[in-house]
């Protein structure tokens, strides 16, 4: 098992990103990777995915009529 470089990660989070200790320890490893620019999933969201998210999480409830 490969260990994590906790001192390096803490320096990056606390000094580089200026997170508080509580903010740092509340992050998941994936969130920390994303904030540090290390995520491999840095692909722009396409229009179809945006439409899907808007349909799933509308700004207004479905029973409210606009107008």
Secondary structure, 3 states (H helix, E strand, C coil): CCCCCHHHHHHHHHHHCCCCHHHHHHCCHHHHHHHCCCCCCCCCCCHHHHHHHHHHCCCCCCCCCCC
